[in-house]
């Protein structure tokens, strides 16, 4: 089989795939069909928290496969209950709803916020404020929640009831809450798909205070920032926030699809039997994998994430061809003088997998990536970033000489 041509013929044309067919991997190394090895700084877009083929994760998953693969939510299962308990104990949240993806987790958050507001204040209090440049998913409702028109234009009309505030402008949040009947404010503490842009700490504190004052819920979308990625268990913890609802997915499953919506005290009992559901949500195998991941995200690991983040930042900030480095933990965006697409392509050719986020190169390595692989990959990235910068200097020098 020619995998790439077969894919092109039979898979919906929604992805601009890189011209590489990956066949196997271990940890933070992956290998293509020609035997070429790559250092993986993308980890499946922040999914493979402990890399590929992690032995403890595999053992947990395969043991559950031998016991029970799926039951639906008509019955109780141990992995589902144990994972919900662990999530609540680690965050202080009160209840969990399990789904299959980040978009579904965010859909659940929207439903919870609207039902809570309707029960408490009336159904007219249904609007939800999100931020411009945000990204919350690809369903019609989470597209509507996403504050980027580029994602809207092909799928209108979208679900109504969303308002978009300027990031880092608390007065804009106040204005919208004064002008509209709202249920919640929903945000990412780092706008990942928006270019790996962290929000200001002072702004986040103000938004939380405003939400409390106006009696609307605060929802933190931790789909990408969660599960140790930011250097804390969840990104909002870097800022001392106490959200009413937290959504997460990606790295929670370590490679299996799972989403979770964590409900705080106010909304813990908003859902009632039949008001929401999911056939595959809380699947025992996915929950077993997530338990393995979550149980190992401890203080020691988080400290190592922060240390590795500091190393990457110090190696790239001020380097030739690098304009800036943004992000938190091992979720970093590199603004380069060369077009990001060129840098990504050349890194690929030199055996390093990185991805993009708007006009930046995005790094999302496994949380436990070995130091020697980081050093090697960052060294290659520095060289790639500097290549065009050197060419630009040569061109400028030549032009200046000609002008003289």
C-alpha positions as CSV (number, residue, x, y, z in Angstrom):
1,X,0.0,0.0,0.0
2,X,1.1,3.5,-0.8
3,X,-0.2,5.0,2.4
4,X,0.0,8.7,1.3
5,X,-1.9,8.1,-2.0
6,X,-4.4,5.9,-0.3
7,X,-5.0,8.5,2.3
8,X,-5.4,11.2,-0.4
9,X,-8.0,9.0,-2.2
10,X,-10.1,7.9,0.8
11,X,-9.7,10.4,3.7
12,X,-11.7,13.7,3.7
13,X,-9.5,16.5,2.5
14,X,-9.4,18.4,5.8
15,X,-5.7,18.2,6.7
16,X,-2.5,19.6,5.2
17,X,-0.4,16.7,6.3
18,X,3.4,16.8,6.3
19,X,4.8,14.5,3.6
20,X,5.9,11.9,6.2
21,X,4.4,8.5,7.1
22,X,5.1,7.7,10.7
23,X,5.2,4.0,11.5
24,X,6.5,3.6,15.1
25,X,8.1,5.4,18.0
26,X,9.3,5.2,21.6
27,X,9.2,8.0,24.0
28,X,10.1,11.3,22.2
29,X,11.5,9.6,19.1
30,X,9.4,8.6,16.1
31,X,10.4,6.7,12.9
32,X,9.0,7.0,9.4
33,X,8.5,4.3,6.8
34,X,12.0,4.9,5.4
35,X,13.5,4.4,8.8
36,X,14.3,8.0,9.4
37,X,14.2,9.1,13.1
38,X,12.7,12.3,14.4
39,X,12.7,14.1,17.8
40,X,9.1,14.7,18.6
41,X,8.4,18.2,19.9
42,X,4.7,18.1,19.1
43,X,3.6,15.0,21.0
44,X,0.4,14.6,18.9
45,X,-0.5,18.2,19.6
46,X,0.0,18.0,23.4
47,X,-1.6,14.5,23.7
48,X,1.2,12.1,24.4
49,X,2.0,13.4,27.8
50,X,4.6,10.7,28.5
51,X,5.6,10.1,24.9
52,X,4.9,7.1,22.8
53,X,4.8,3.6,24.1
54,X,5.1,4.6,27.8
55,X,5.3,1.3,29.7
56,X,3.2,2.2,32.7
57,X,0.5,3.7,30.5
58,X,0.5,0.6,28.2
59,X,0.3,-1.7,31.2
60,X,-2.7,0.2,32.6
61,X,-4.5,0.2,29.3
62,X,-3.9,-3.4,28.3
63,X,-4.8,-4.6,31.8
64,X,-8.2,-2.9,31.4
65,X,-8.6,-4.3,27.9
66,X,-8.4,-7.7,29.4
67,X,-11.1,-6.9,31.9
68,X,-13.7,-4.7,30.3
69,X,-13.6,-2.5,27.2
70,X,-16.9,-0.7,27.1
71,X,-20.3,-0.7,29.0
72,X,-22.0,2.6,28.3
73,X,-23.0,4.9,31.1
74,X,-25.9,2.8,32.1
75,X,-23.6,0.9,34.5
76,X,-20.9,1.8,37.0
77,X,-17.2,1.1,36.3
78,X,-14.2,1.5,38.6
79,X,-11.9,3.4,36.2
80,X,-14.5,6.1,35.5
81,X,-15.3,6.6,39.2
82,X,-11.6,6.5,40.3
83,X,-10.6,9.1,37.6
84,X,-13.4,11.5,38.6
85,X,-12.3,11.2,42.2
86,X,-8.7,11.9,41.4
87,X,-9.6,14.9,39.2
88,X,-11.7,16.4,42.0
89,X,-9.2,15.8,44.7
90,X,-6.4,17.3,42.7
91,X,-8.4,20.4,41.7
92,X,-11.0,21.0,44.4
93,X,-13.8,20.7,41.9
94,X,-16.9,18.7,42.9
95,X,-18.2,16.7,39.9
96,X,-16.9,15.5,36.5
97,X,-18.6,14.8,33.2
98,X,-16.6,12.6,30.8
99,X,-16.7,12.9,27.0
100,X,-14.4,12.1,24.1
101,X,-12.7,15.4,23.1
102,X,-11.9,18.9,24.1
103,X,-14.7,20.3,21.9
104,X,-17.2,18.0,23.7
105,X,-15.9,19.1,27.0
106,X,-16.4,22.7,26.0
107,X,-19.9,22.0,24.7
108,X,-20.7,20.5,28.1
109,X,-19.4,23.6,29.8
110,X,-21.6,25.8,27.7
111,X,-24.6,23.6,28.5
112,X,-23.8,23.6,32.2
113,X,-23.4,27.4,32.3
114,X,-26.7,28.0,30.4
115,X,-28.7,25.6,32.5
116,X,-27.2,27.0,35.7
117,X,-28.1,30.6,34.7
118,X,-31.6,29.6,33.4
119,X,-32.3,27.7,36.7
120,X,-31.1,30.6,38.8
121,X,-32.0,33.8,36.9
122,X,-34.0,32.8,33.8
123,X,-33.4,31.5,30.3
124,X,-32.7,35.0,29.0
125,X,-29.3,34.8,30.8
126,X,-27.8,32.6,28.2
127,X,-25.0,34.6,26.5
128,X,-21.4,33.6,27.0
129,X,-18.4,35.9,26.6
130,X,-15.2,34.5,25.1
131,X,-12.1,36.3,23.9
132,X,-11.0,37.4,20.5
133,X,-8.2,35.2,19.2
134,X,-9.5,32.3,21.3
135,X,-10.1,28.7,20.1
136,X,-12.6,26.3,21.7
137,X,-13.3,23.6,19.2
138,X,-14.7,22.7,15.8
139,X,-18.3,21.7,16.5
140,X,-20.8,24.4,15.5
141,X,-21.2,25.6,19.1
142,X,-17.5,25.6,20.0
143,X,-16.8,27.3,16.6
144,X,-19.3,30.0,17.7
145,X,-17.4,30.2,21.0
146,X,-14.1,30.6,19.1
147,X,-13.2,34.3,18.7
148,X,-11.6,34.0,15.3
149,X,-13.7,34.8,12.2
150,X,-11.5,32.6,10.0
151,X,-13.0,29.5,11.6
152,X,-16.5,30.8,11.2
153,X,-16.9,31.8,7.6
154,X,-17.6,28.4,5.9
155,X,-20.2,27.2,8.5
156,X,-22.6,30.0,9.0
157,X,-25.0,30.3,10.7
158,X,-23.4,29.2,13.9
159,X,-25.0,28.7,17.3
160,X,-26.0,32.1,18.6
161,X,-25.3,33.6,22.0
162,X,-21.6,34.3,22.0
163,X,-19.9,37.6,22.6
164,X,-16.2,38.4,22.0
165,X,-14.1,40.6,24.2
166,X,-10.7,42.1,23.6
167,X,-8.0,40.1,25.4
168,X,-6.3,41.8,28.3
169,X,-9.0,44.5,28.5
170,X,-11.1,44.0,31.6
171,X,-13.2,47.0,30.8
172,X,-14.4,45.3,27.7
173,X,-15.6,42.4,29.8
174,X,-17.4,44.8,32.1
175,X,-19.0,46.6,29.1
176,X,-20.4,43.3,27.6
177,X,-21.7,42.2,31.0
178,X,-23.5,45.6,31.4
179,X,-25.0,45.4,28.0
180,X,-26.0,41.8,27.8
181,X,-27.6,39.1,30.0
182,X,-24.8,36.6,30.4
183,X,-24.3,33.2,31.9
184,X,-20.5,32.9,31.8
185,X,-17.1,34.2,30.8
186,X,-15.0,31.5,29.0
187,X,-11.2,31.8,28.4
188,X,-7.9,30.0,27.9
189,X,-5.1,31.4,30.1
190,X,-2.8,30.8,27.2
191,X,-4.4,31.2,23.7
192,X,-2.8,28.2,22.1
193,X,-4.2,28.1,18.5
194,X,-4.2,31.9,18.7
195,X,-0.4,31.9,18.7
196,X,0.6,30.6,22.2
197,X,-0.2,33.9,23.8
198,X,-0.5,34.0,27.6
199,X,-3.0,36.4,29.1
200,X,-1.8,38.9,31.7
201,X,-2.0,37.8,35.3
202,X,-3.6,41.1,36.4
203,X,-6.2,40.9,33.7
204,X,-7.2,37.3,34.7
205,X,-7.5,38.4,38.4
206,X,-9.8,41.3,37.3
207,X,-11.9,39.0,35.1
208,X,-12.5,36.6,38.0
209,X,-13.4,39.5,40.3
210,X,-15.8,40.9,37.7
211,X,-17.4,37.5,37.2
212,X,-18.0,37.2,40.9
213,X,-19.4,40.7,41.1
214,X,-21.7,40.2,38.2
215,X,-22.7,36.7,39.3
216,X,-21.6,34.9,36.1
217,X,-19.6,31.7,35.9
218,X,-15.9,31.6,35.1
219,X,-15.0,28.8,32.7
220,X,-11.3,27.9,32.1
221,X,-10.6,26.0,28.9
222,X,-7.7,23.7,29.8
223,X,-7.8,21.5,26.7
224,X,-4.3,22.3,25.7
225,X,-2.8,24.0,28.8
226,X,-4.0,21.2,31.2
227,X,-2.5,18.1,32.7
228,X,1.0,19.5,33.5
229,X,1.6,21.2,30.2
230,X,1.9,24.7,31.7
231,X,4.2,23.6,34.6
232,X,1.3,23.4,36.9
233,X,-1.4,20.7,36.9
234,X,-3.8,23.1,35.2
235,X,-2.9,26.4,33.6
236,X,-5.2,28.5,35.8
237,X,-3.3,27.4,38.8
238,X,-0.3,29.6,37.6
239,X,-2.6,32.6,38.3
240,X,-4.4,31.6,41.5
241,X,-7.8,31.5,39.8
242,X,-10.7,29.5,41.1
243,X,-12.9,28.8,38.1
244,X,-16.4,27.5,38.3
245,X,-16.0,25.1,35.4
246,X,-12.8,23.6,33.9
247,X,-12.5,21.7,30.7
248,X,-9.7,19.4,29.6
249,X,-8.8,16.7,27.2
250,X,-5.7,16.1,25.0
251,X,-2.9,15.1,27.5
252,X,-5.3,13.6,30.0
253,X,-5.6,10.4,28.0
254,X,-2.0,10.1,27.1
255,X,-2.9,9.0,23.6
256,X,-6.5,7.8,24.0
257,X,-9.5,10.1,23.4
258,X,-11.1,11.5,26.5
259,X,-12.5,14.8,27.5
260,X,-13.5,16.0,31.0
261,X,-15.7,18.9,32.2
262,X,-15.0,19.6,35.9
263,X,-17.8,21.3,37.8
264,X,-17.3,23.5,40.8
265,X,-19.5,24.0,43.8
266,X,-22.0,26.3,42.1
267,X,-22.7,24.0,39.2
268,X,-22.0,20.6,40.8
269,X,-25.7,19.6,40.7
270,X,-26.9,21.5,37.6
271,X,-27.1,18.4,35.5
272,X,-29.8,15.9,36.2
273,X,-30.5,12.4,34.7
274,X,-31.2,12.8,31.0
275,X,-30.0,16.4,30.8
276,X,-26.7,15.4,29.2
277,X,-24.9,12.2,28.1
278,X,-22.3,10.5,26.0
279,X,-22.1,6.9,24.8
280,X,-18.3,6.6,25.0
281,X,-17.7,9.2,27.7
282,X,-16.0,7.6,30.7
283,X,-14.9,4.5,28.7
284,X,-13.1,2.2,31.0
285,X,-10.0,1.8,28.8
286,X,-9.6,5.5,28.2
287,X,-10.1,6.2,31.9
288,X,-7.5,3.6,32.9
289,X,-5.0,5.3,30.6
290,X,-5.9,8.7,32.1
291,X,-5.5,7.4,35.6
292,X,-2.0,6.3,34.8
293,X,-1.2,9.7,33.4
294,X,-2.8,11.9,36.1
295,X,-1.4,9.9,39.0
296,X,2.2,10.6,37.7
297,X,1.8,14.3,37.3
298,X,3.3,15.2,40.6
299,X,5.4,18.1,42.0
300,X,8.6,16.5,40.8
301,X,7.4,16.2,37.3
302,X,6.0,19.7,37.2
303,X,9.2,21.1,38.5
304,X,11.0,19.3,35.7
305,X,8.6,20.8,33.2
306,X,9.3,24.3,34.4
307,X,13.1,23.6,34.3
308,X,12.9,22.3,30.8
309,X,10.8,25.3,29.8
310,X,13.4,27.7,31.2
311,X,16.2,25.9,29.3
312,X,14.3,26.2,26.0
313,X,13.5,29.8,26.6
314,X,17.1,30.8,27.6
315,X,18.4,28.9,24.6
316,X,16.1,30.6,22.1
317,X,15.5,34.1,23.5
318,X,17.8,36.4,21.7
319,X,19.1,33.7,19.4
320,X,19.8,34.6,15.8
321,X,16.6,34.7,13.8
322,X,14.3,34.5,16.9
323,X,12.1,37.5,17.6
324,X,10.4,36.3,20.7
325,X,9.3,33.3,22.8
326,X,5.9,33.1,24.4
327,X,3.9,30.5,26.4
328,X,4.0,28.6,29.6
329,X,5.8,25.4,30.6
330,X,6.2,23.1,27.6
331,X,3.7,25.0,25.6
332,X,5.8,27.5,23.8
333,X,5.5,29.7,20.7
334,X,8.6,30.9,18.8
335,X,8.2,34.0,16.6
336,X,10.9,33.7,13.9
337,X,12.3,36.1,11.4
338,X,11.9,33.4,8.8
339,X,8.3,32.5,7.9
340,X,7.2,29.8,10.5
341,X,6.3,27.4,7.7
342,X,9.8,27.5,6.3
343,X,11.2,26.8,9.8
344,X,8.8,23.9,10.4
345,X,9.6,22.4,7.0
346,X,13.4,22.6,7.5
347,X,13.2,21.2,11.0
348,X,11.2,18.3,9.6
349,X,13.9,17.6,7.0
350,X,16.5,17.7,9.8
351,X,14.7,15.3,12.0
352,X,12.7,17.5,14.4
353,X,8.9,17.6,14.5
354,X,7.5,21.0,15.4
355,X,4.1,22.5,14.4
356,X,2.6,25.9,13.9
357,X,0.3,28.3,15.7
358,X,-0.6,31.3,13.5
359,X,2.7,32.9,12.6
360,X,4.8,31.0,15.2
361,X,6.6,27.7,15.6
362,X,4.9,25.8,18.4
363,X,6.6,23.4,20.7
364,X,4.6,20.8,22.7
365,X,7.1,18.1,23.7
366,X,6.2,15.2,26.0
367,X,6.4,16.3,29.6
368,X,9.2,13.7,30.3
369,X,11.3,14.3,27.2
370,X,14.9,13.6,28.1
371,X,17.2,16.6,28.4
372,X,19.6,15.3,25.8
373,X,16.8,15.3,23.2
374,X,15.7,18.8,24.1
375,X,19.3,20.0,23.7
376,X,19.7,18.3,20.4
377,X,16.4,19.5,19.0
378,X,16.8,23.1,20.3
379,X,20.2,23.2,18.7
380,X,18.8,22.2,15.4
381,X,16.0,24.8,15.8
382,X,18.5,27.5,16.5
383,X,20.5,26.7,13.4
384,X,17.3,26.6,11.3
385,X,16.2,30.0,12.6
386,X,19.6,31.5,12.0
387,X,19.9,30.4,8.4
388,X,17.7,32.9,6.9
389,X,18.8,35.6,9.3
390,X,22.3,35.2,8.0
391,X,21.1,35.4,4.4
392,X,19.2,38.5,5.2
393,X,22.2,40.1,6.7
394,X,24.3,39.2,3.7
395,X,21.6,40.7,1.4
396,X,21.4,43.9,3.4
397,X,25.2,44.2,3.4
398,X,25.3,43.7,-0.3
399,X,22.5,46.3,-0.9
400,X,24.2,48.8,1.3
401,X,27.5,48.3,-0.6
402,X,25.7,48.8,-3.9
403,X,24.0,52.0,-2.6
404,X,27.3,53.4,-1.5
